[in-house]
Amino acid sequence: MDAIIYKIVPRPLWVEAEAAGAFAGAPVDARDGYIHFSTASQVRETAAKHFAGEADLLLVSVDAAALGSALRWEPSRGGALFPHLYDPMPLSAVRAVEPLPLGEDGVHRFPPDLA
Protein backbone atom coordinates (compact mmCIF):
# COMPACT_ATOMS: atom_id res chain seq x y z
CA MET A 1 0.00 0.00 0.00
CA ASP A 2 1.02 3.65 -0.32
CA ALA A 3 3.74 4.87 2.04
CA ILE A 4 2.23 8.37 2.29
CA ILE A 5 -1.50 8.97 2.65
CA TYR A 6 -3.40 12.26 2.76
CA LYS A 7 -6.04 13.96 4.85
CA ILE A 8 -7.78 17.17 3.80
CA VAL A 9 -8.49 19.17 6.94
CA PRO A 10 -10.19 22.53 7.53
CA ARG A 11 -7.59 24.80 9.15
CA PRO A 12 -9.58 25.33 12.41
CA LEU A 13 -9.74 21.56 13.01
CA TRP A 14 -6.00 21.28 12.46
CA VAL A 15 -5.32 24.06 14.96
CA GLU A 16 -7.35 22.06 17.50
CA ALA A 17 -5.35 18.91 16.68
CA GLU A 18 -2.06 20.71 17.20
CA ALA A 19 -3.24 21.93 20.59
CA ALA A 20 -4.43 18.43 21.56
CA GLY A 21 -1.35 16.61 20.22
CA ALA A 22 -3.45 14.30 18.02
CA PHE A 23 -6.08 14.56 15.29
CA ALA A 24 -9.37 12.97 16.34
CA GLY A 25 -11.00 13.57 12.95
CA ALA A 26 -13.64 15.74 11.37
CA PRO A 27 -17.38 15.37 12.06
CA VAL A 28 -17.74 12.94 9.13
CA ASP A 29 -14.97 10.81 10.63
CA ALA A 30 -16.68 10.73 14.03
CA ARG A 31 -19.95 9.77 12.35
CA ASP A 32 -18.33 6.90 10.43
CA GLY A 33 -16.17 5.65 13.31
CA TYR A 34 -12.80 6.11 11.61
CA ILE A 35 -10.64 8.83 10.06
CA HIS A 36 -10.90 8.91 6.26
CA PHE A 37 -7.67 9.22 4.27
CA SER A 38 -6.87 9.15 0.57
CA THR A 39 -3.91 7.98 -1.48
CA ALA A 40 -2.10 10.30 -3.89
CA SER A 41 -4.19 8.96 -6.75
CA GLN A 42 -7.46 9.45 -4.82
CA VAL A 43 -7.00 12.80 -3.07
CA ARG A 44 -7.97 15.08 -5.97
CA GLU A 45 -11.28 13.26 -6.40
CA THR A 46 -11.83 13.42 -2.64
CA ALA A 47 -11.31 17.19 -2.72
CA ALA A 48 -13.70 17.61 -5.65
CA LYS A 49 -16.38 15.36 -4.16
CA HIS A 50 -16.30 16.35 -0.49
CA PHE A 51 -14.65 19.80 -0.36
CA ALA A 52 -15.75 21.50 -3.61
CA GLY A 53 -15.37 25.28 -3.36
CA GLU A 54 -14.23 25.10 0.27
CA ALA A 55 -11.42 27.47 1.21
CA ASP A 56 -8.96 27.48 4.13
CA LEU A 57 -8.10 23.80 3.84
CA LEU A 58 -4.85 22.03 4.59
CA LEU A 59 -3.37 18.95 2.95
CA VAL A 60 -1.82 16.76 5.62
CA SER A 61 0.70 14.14 4.43
CA VAL A 62 0.95 11.16 6.75
CA ASP A 63 3.37 8.23 7.02
CA ALA A 64 1.01 5.25 6.74
CA ALA A 65 3.43 2.84 8.45
CA ALA A 66 3.59 5.10 11.52
CA LEU A 67 -0.14 4.49 12.11
CA GLY A 68 0.34 0.78 12.78
CA SER A 69 -2.45 -1.77 12.87
CA ALA A 70 -5.16 0.84 13.48
CA LEU A 71 -4.87 1.73 9.76
CA ARG A 72 -6.98 -0.50 7.54
CA TRP A 73 -7.37 -0.51 3.76
CA GLU A 74 -11.06 -0.95 3.01
CA PRO A 75 -13.19 -0.84 -0.15
CA SER A 76 -15.09 2.36 -0.80
CA ARG A 77 -15.76 4.38 -3.97
CA GLY A 78 -16.19 1.87 -6.79
CA GLY A 79 -14.44 -0.86 -4.78
CA ALA A 80 -11.14 1.06 -4.52
CA LEU A 81 -9.24 0.52 -1.29
CA PHE A 82 -9.11 3.60 0.93
CA PRO A 83 -7.05 4.01 4.11
CA HIS A 84 -9.17 4.29 7.26
CA LEU A 85 -7.70 4.94 10.72
CA TYR A 86 -9.54 3.51 13.72
CA ASP A 87 -7.69 5.60 16.33
CA PRO A 88 -6.81 9.27 16.71
CA MET A 89 -3.90 10.19 14.45
CA PRO A 90 -0.71 11.01 16.37
CA LEU A 91 0.95 14.14 15.06
CA SER A 92 4.26 12.24 15.05
CA ALA A 93 3.00 10.45 11.90
CA VAL A 94 2.61 13.73 9.99
CA ARG A 95 5.27 14.40 7.35
CA ALA A 96 3.95 17.70 5.95
CA VAL A 97 1.10 20.18 6.29
CA GLU A 98 0.52 22.42 3.29
CA PRO A 99 -2.19 24.89 2.29
CA LEU A 100 -4.71 23.57 -0.24
CA PRO A 101 -5.81 26.80 -1.92
CA LEU A 102 -8.60 27.30 -4.40
CA GLY A 103 -7.69 28.46 -7.87
CA GLU A 104 -9.64 31.18 -9.64
CA ASP A 105 -11.67 28.39 -11.27
CA GLY A 106 -12.76 27.11 -7.83
CA VAL A 107 -10.64 23.93 -8.09
CA HIS A 108 -8.12 23.12 -5.36
CA ARG A 109 -4.46 23.54 -6.27
CA PHE A 110 -2.36 20.61 -5.11
CA PRO A 111 1.40 20.75 -4.55
CA PRO A 112 3.25 20.07 -7.82
CA ASP A 113 5.17 17.14 -6.33
CA LEU A 114 1.98 15.19 -5.58
CA ALA A 115 1.80 12.43 -8.18
N, C-alpha and C positions, 0 to 999 in steps of 0.2 A: 504494500500500500504506500501511498505518498508520504514522504518524510516530513513535509511541511503542509499543514492544513490552515484554513482561513476562517475567521469569524468577522462578520461585518457588525460593528457595534456603534450605536449612537454615542456621541462623545459624553453626554452626562452619565450614562451607565458605566462607561469606562473610568471616569473620574471616581465614581463610587467604588469600582473594583480596586483601583489603585489605593484608595483609602482603607479598604477592607483587607487587602493583601491577596485576594482571590476574586475570580469572576464567577458569580453564581448564575449568570445567564440573564437573558431578556425575558419579558413576560411570556412570549411564545415558548421559550425554553421551559419555563416553570410549568406552563400548561401541559406540555408534552412529556415532561419528566426527564428530559436530558437536554444538553446544550448542543444545538445544531452547528455543524461546521460544513465547509465545502472544500473540495480539492481545487487546485489551480484551474483545472479544466471546467469546474462547475461554478466557480464564484461569480463570474460575470452574469450567468443566468440567474443565480440567486439574487444578485443585486437588482436585476431588471424585474424579477418576479415579485420580490418581497420588499424592496426599498426604492421602487421607481419614484424619481423626483424628490427623494428625501435628501436634505442637506445635512451638514455637520456630522458626517459619519466617519468612522475610522476603520481601516483594514488591519486586523490583528493577525500576524503570522505566528503560527504555533508549531513547535516541535512535537509531532505526533507521538514519537517514542517516549517522550517525557511524561505523557499522560497515563502510561501503563495500561493495566487491564480494564480500567474504567472506560477506555475508548473502544467503541465497537463500530464495525463497518456493517451497515444495515441497508437493505434495499429501500429506495424511495422513488423519486421521480422516474417513471419509466423503467423501474427495476435497477437503476444505477445504484451502486453502493455509495452511501454518504457516511462520513464520520460523525458519530454521536457520542458525547461524553456524559456518563452517568454519575458524575461528581462535579463539585465546583472546580474550575480550572485554576491551578496555581500559577501565579504570575511568573514563576521561575521557568515555565514552559514557553513563555513568549519570546520570540526571536526579533520581532519588529512590530511597531505600531506606526502606521502612516495615515495621513489624511486621505479620504476617498471623496474628492470633490466632484461636483456636477459640472459638466461642460455646458457651454451655451445652448447646446441641443437638448439638455436635460438628462443626458446619459452620464453615468459615473465614469471618471477617468482613473484607470488603474495604473499602478507603477509600470514603467516600460519593461522592467525585468521579470514581470509575472508572465509566465508562459501561457 
